[in-house]
Amino acid sequence: MSSQSCCCHANGLGLEKEASPRMKGLDASKVSPKDLATIIDHTYLKPEGDRKQIEKLCEEAKTHRFASVCVNSSMVHLAKQLLEGSDVPVCAVVGFPLGAGTTASKVFESQEAVRCGASEIDMVINVGALKSRDYGLVEYDIRRVVKGVDGVLVKVIIETCLLTQEEKIIACALSKAAGAHFVKTSTGFSTGGATVEDIALMREIVGPEMGVKASGGIRNAETAIAMVKAGASRLGVSASVAIISGETSDSNY
């Protein structure tokens, strides 16, 4: 699908008005499996994903009114078409799954995704730069994407499984300083996923004004609710239907 087939306008959200409710989580004291639908980014990011997979994803999202569908950037235009007439937005991953591309490439991919209909961007942090203590580059990378899609909600995937405790703290602080709207634990394609301990730490660092997204390895409602109680305001999962039904998925993704 060529970029020419995409929508030709940026789908700005007016975050001054809309970011706050979209970043707000559930009341952790009384959350049920069905309640989780409102904070779930219904996700399919496998490289072999075809049109049928995205059709199924979008149909489930419309049925259960998930917070968004999260897809690879090349699938944004299709997902946007399939979700037409619903209030379910499209989220695109950028620099996925390694985060090791150039800043310019991440900005361009983000802008293309928005032009094709994405309302949210989940970008992967430059993990190598963080581990090299090149904090200026890490912040610049995030800030350029945020500014490049001004008015669109940006979540920063810090890939917690690859970081030390100190690096997790720094990654969250840099994301906040760069103007991102969320920090997110994981891509789901590395050595580990979300943990309750990491969510609690991330919430402590970014405070109440930013969103925290738990992603990777969440396959049942019990785990999902534990993430919410620890401070998660959004969940990135592929086992969404099983989770809100109170079941456990046997998927390894």
HELIX and SHEET records of a PDB file:
HELIX    1   1 SER A    3  SER A    5  5                                   3    
HELIX    2   2 LEU A   15  MET A   23  1                                   9    
HELIX    3   3 LYS A   34  ILE A   39  5                                   6    
HELIX    4   4 ARG A   51  HIS A   64  1                                  14    
HELIX    5   5 SER A   73  MET A   75  5                                   3    
HELIX    6   6 VAL A   76  LEU A   82  1                                   7    
HELIX    7   7 THR A  103  ARG A  115  1                                  13    
HELIX    8   8 VAL A  127  LYS A  131  1                                   5    
HELIX    9   9 TYR A  135  GLY A  148  1                                  14    
HELIX   10  10 THR A  160  LEU A  162  5                                   3    
HELIX   11  11 GLN A  165  ALA A  177  1                                  13    
HELIX   12  12 VAL A  196  VAL A  206  1                                  11    
HELIX   13  13 ALA A  221  ALA A  230  1                                  10    
HELIX   14  14 SER A  240  ILE A  244  1                                   5    
SHEET    1   A 9 ILE A  40  TYR A  44  0                                        
SHEET    2   A 9 SER A  68  ASN A  72  1                                        
SHEET    3   A 9 VAL A  90  VAL A  94  1                                        
SHEET    4   A 9 GLU A 120  VAL A 124  1                                        
SHEET    5   A 9 LEU A 153  ILE A 157  1                                        
SHEET    6   A 9 PHE A 182  LYS A 184  1                                        
SHEET    7   A 9 GLY A 211  SER A 215  1                                        
SHEET    8   A 9 ARG A 234  VAL A 237  1                                        
SHEET    9   A 9 ILE A  40  TYR A  44  1                                        
END                                                                             
